[in-house]
Amino acid sequence: MKLHFLTHAAVAQAINSALRFLKRCIVLEGLTPTERTRVVREPHRGVYDRQEIYKILDEGIVCHVGFTSDAQPFVIPTLYARVGDAIYFHGSAASRMLRGAAAGISVCVTVTLTDGLVLARSVFNHSMNYRSVVALGKATLVDEPAEKLEALRAFTEKILPGRWKDARQPSEKELRSTSILKLPLTEISAKVRSGPVQDDEEDYALPVWAGIVPLHLQAGAPVRDERCDPTIPTPAYAANYRR
């Protein structure tokens, strides 16, 4: 069965500093795959265009971070956000992942979007339409308050654009207690499967239904918190949120 889509690669002052930091981010055009990120299985599905890869990362919500601690591999799901040519993700100060993070920890970060079920005439040719990214490298702790604040703003705006200015922003104490990891997007690749069913020629004559079942991540209507003042109107960015 061809289900191989996973086989590829002070607060105000701080806000002003964060904006200056954001302007320093430079997005490069194009990538040269490495031996670690080159797509081997179904190589025609490999994508090495930086902008196309960034589109996938910006649409995704959850990434999976793989790392090794004491010879034991771990993979954890977490929220992430892309700022320029790096991604930021949360890490608990008490987690295994942050042991020795000051010197950088080797990680593999993956993001996968599932776009449809591909139902072929034969079981062997069933597949999925998908877009996936693998990023490799060393993740480091973010210590600069302005950069940490910008990462938190990016997390918030990725969840719901417009929310950052509406909600209370982090205090200095909260900033100090929050651990953020940064991974430069220097060794990355994507793998994409799209399009119709691909059956063996002799199977097209079989009396079996074949086609695509599209998959979408869809937002529902906002549900007010029980302790939220009923006179506060639902913000437009929540009421009108679509994916």
C-alpha positions as CSV (number, residue, x, y, z in Angstrom):
1,M,0.0,0.0,0.0
2,K,1.5,3.3,-1.0
3,L,0.9,5.2,2.2
4,H,4.5,6.5,2.4
5,F,3.8,10.3,2.9
6,L,5.9,10.3,6.1
7,T,9.0,8.9,4.5
8,H,11.0,11.8,3.1
9,A,12.6,16.1,5.7
10,A,9.9,46.0,29.6
11,V,7.1,44.8,27.3
12,A,6.6,48.0,25.3
13,Q,10.3,48.4,24.7
14,A,10.6,44.7,23.9
15,I,7.8,45.1,21.3
16,N,9.7,47.8,19.5
17,S,12.9,45.7,19.6
18,A,10.9,42.8,18.3
19,L,9.9,44.8,15.3
20,R,13.5,45.7,14.6
21,F,14.4,42.0,15.0
22,L,11.7,41.0,12.5
23,K,13.1,43.4,9.9
24,R,16.5,41.7,10.1
25,C,15.1,38.3,9.0
26,I,16.1,37.5,5.4
27,V,14.2,34.9,3.4
28,L,16.4,33.2,0.8
29,E,15.1,32.0,-2.6
30,G,15.6,28.3,-3.4
31,L,17.4,25.4,-1.7
32,T,20.0,22.8,-2.5
33,P,18.9,19.5,-1.0
34,T,21.5,17.7,1.2
35,E,21.9,13.9,1.4
36,R,19.7,14.1,4.5
37,T,16.9,16.1,3.0
38,R,16.8,14.8,-0.6
39,V,13.6,12.8,-1.2
40,V,14.6,9.3,-2.1
41,R,11.2,7.5,-2.2
42,E,9.1,8.9,-5.1
43,P,11.8,11.6,-5.8
44,H,9.5,13.3,-8.3
45,R,7.4,14.5,-5.4
46,G,10.3,16.3,-3.8
47,V,10.0,20.1,-3.4
48,Y,13.0,22.3,-2.8
49,D,11.6,25.7,-3.5
50,R,11.8,27.8,-0.3
51,Q,8.6,29.7,-0.9
52,E,6.6,26.6,-1.5
53,I,8.0,25.0,1.6
54,Y,7.1,28.1,3.6
55,K,3.5,28.0,2.4
56,I,3.2,24.5,3.9
57,L,4.8,25.6,7.2
58,D,2.5,28.7,7.4
59,E,-0.6,26.6,6.8
60,G,0.2,24.0,9.4
61,I,-0.6,24.4,13.1
62,V,1.2,21.5,14.8
63,C,4.7,20.2,14.2
64,H,6.4,17.1,15.6
65,V,9.8,17.5,17.0
66,G,12.1,14.4,17.1
67,F,15.2,14.3,19.3
68,T,17.3,11.8,21.3
69,S,17.9,11.9,25.0
70,D,20.0,9.3,26.8
71,A,20.0,7.2,23.6
72,Q,16.2,7.1,23.6
73,P,14.4,8.7,20.6
74,F,11.4,10.9,21.4
75,V,8.9,12.7,19.2
76,I,6.6,15.4,20.6
77,P,3.8,17.5,19.1
78,T,3.9,21.2,19.7
79,L,2.7,24.5,18.3
80,Y,5.2,26.4,16.2
81,A,5.5,29.6,14.1
82,R,7.7,30.7,11.3
83,V,9.4,34.1,11.4
84,G,11.5,34.8,8.4
85,D,13.9,31.9,7.8
86,A,13.5,30.2,11.2
87,I,10.8,28.4,13.1
88,Y,10.1,28.7,16.8
89,F,8.5,26.2,19.1
90,H,7.7,25.8,22.8
91,G,9.8,23.7,25.2
92,S,9.1,23.1,28.8
93,A,12.1,24.0,31.1
94,A,11.7,20.6,32.7
95,S,11.5,18.6,29.5
96,R,14.1,16.1,28.3
97,M,14.4,18.2,25.1
98,L,16.0,21.1,26.9
99,R,18.8,19.2,28.6
100,G,21.9,20.7,27.1
101,A,19.9,23.0,24.8
102,A,22.3,25.9,25.5
103,A,24.8,24.3,23.1
104,G,22.1,23.4,20.7
105,I,20.2,20.1,20.3
106,S,19.9,18.1,17.1
107,V,16.3,17.8,16.0
108,C,14.1,16.7,13.2
109,V,10.9,18.8,12.8
110,T,8.1,17.6,10.6
111,V,4.8,19.2,9.5
112,T,2.2,17.3,7.4
113,L,-1.0,18.5,5.8
114,T,-3.4,15.8,4.6
115,D,-5.5,17.0,1.6
116,G,-7.4,13.8,0.5
117,L,-7.8,10.1,0.5
118,V,-6.8,8.5,-2.8
119,L,-9.1,5.4,-3.4
120,A,-7.7,3.3,-6.2
121,R,-9.1,0.2,-7.8
122,S,-6.5,-1.9,-6.1
123,V,-5.6,-1.8,-2.5
124,F,-1.9,-1.5,-3.3
125,N,-2.4,1.8,-5.1
126,H,-4.4,3.5,-2.4
127,S,-2.6,6.6,-1.2
128,M,-3.1,10.1,0.2
129,N,-2.8,13.6,-1.2
130,Y,-0.5,15.4,1.2
131,R,2.0,18.2,1.7
132,S,4.8,17.5,4.2
133,V,8.0,19.3,5.3
134,V,11.1,17.9,7.1
135,A,13.5,20.3,8.7
136,L,16.8,19.2,10.2
137,G,19.4,21.1,12.3
138,K,20.3,22.3,15.8
139,A,17.7,24.1,17.8
140,T,18.8,26.6,20.4
141,L,17.2,28.4,23.3
142,V,16.1,32.0,22.6
143,D,17.4,34.2,25.4
144,E,16.9,37.7,23.9
145,P,13.6,39.1,25.4
146,A,12.7,40.9,22.2
147,E,13.2,37.8,20.0
148,K,11.2,35.7,22.6
149,L,8.4,38.2,22.6
150,E,8.3,38.2,18.8
151,A,8.1,34.4,18.8
152,L,5.2,34.5,21.2
153,R,3.5,37.1,19.1
154,A,4.0,34.9,16.0
155,F,2.5,31.9,17.9
156,T,-0.6,34.0,18.9
157,E,-1.1,35.5,15.4
158,K,-0.7,32.0,13.8
159,I,-3.5,30.7,16.0
160,L,-5.8,33.7,15.2
161,P,-4.6,36.8,13.3
162,G,-5.6,39.9,15.4
163,R,-5.6,38.1,18.7
164,W,-2.2,39.5,19.9
165,K,-3.5,43.1,20.2
166,D,-6.8,42.0,21.8
167,A,-5.5,39.8,24.6
168,R,-3.2,40.7,27.6
169,Q,0.4,40.4,26.4
170,P,3.1,38.6,28.4
171,S,4.6,40.1,31.6
172,E,8.3,40.2,32.2
173,K,7.9,37.3,34.7
174,E,6.0,35.2,32.1
175,L,8.7,35.9,29.5
176,R,11.4,34.8,31.8
177,S,9.5,31.5,32.6
178,T,8.8,30.7,29.0
179,S,11.3,28.5,27.0
180,I,11.4,29.0,23.3
181,L,13.5,27.1,20.8
182,K,14.6,28.3,17.5
183,L,15.5,26.2,14.4
184,P,17.1,27.9,11.4
185,L,15.5,26.7,8.2
186,T,18.7,25.9,6.4
187,E,18.3,22.1,5.8
188,I,14.7,21.5,4.7
189,S,12.7,19.8,2.0
190,A,9.1,19.1,1.2
191,K,7.3,16.1,-0.3
192,V,3.9,16.6,-2.1
193,R,1.4,14.2,-3.6
194,S,-1.5,15.7,-5.5
195,G,-3.8,14.7,-8.3
196,P,-5.9,11.7,-9.3
197,V,-5.8,8.0,-8.7
198,Q,-2.8,6.2,-10.3
199,D,-3.8,2.6,-11.0
200,D,-2.0,-0.1,-12.9
201,E,-3.2,0.0,-16.5
202,E,-4.9,-3.4,-16.3
203,D,-6.9,-2.4,-13.2
204,Y,-8.7,0.5,-14.9
205,A,-11.2,-2.0,-16.4
206,L,-12.2,-3.3,-12.9
207,P,-15.8,-2.6,-11.8
208,V,-14.5,-0.8,-8.6
209,W,-15.3,2.9,-7.7
210,A,-12.2,5.0,-7.6
211,G,-11.6,8.7,-6.8
212,I,-10.6,11.2,-4.2
213,V,-12.1,12.0,-0.8
214,P,-11.0,15.6,0.0
215,L,-10.0,16.4,3.5
216,H,-10.1,19.8,5.1
217,L,-9.4,21.3,8.5
218,Q,-12.5,23.4,9.2
219,A,-13.2,25.9,12.0
220,G,-16.5,25.7,13.9
221,A,-18.5,28.5,15.4
222,P,-16.9,30.2,18.5
223,V,-18.0,28.9,21.9
224,R,-18.0,31.6,24.6
225,D,-16.2,30.8,27.8
226,E,-18.6,30.3,30.8
227,R,-16.9,33.2,32.7
228,C,-16.7,35.6,29.8
229,D,-18.8,38.7,30.2
230,P,-21.8,38.1,27.9
231,T,-21.8,41.8,27.0
232,I,-18.4,41.5,25.3
233,P,-19.1,40.9,21.6
234,T,-17.4,38.0,19.8
235,P,-14.5,39.5,18.0
236,A,-14.7,39.5,14.2
237,Y,-11.5,37.5,13.8
238,A,-13.0,34.7,15.8
239,A,-16.5,34.8,14.4
240,N,-15.3,35.0,10.8
241,Y,-12.3,32.7,11.1
242,R,-12.0,30.3,8.2
243,R,-9.4,27.8,7.0
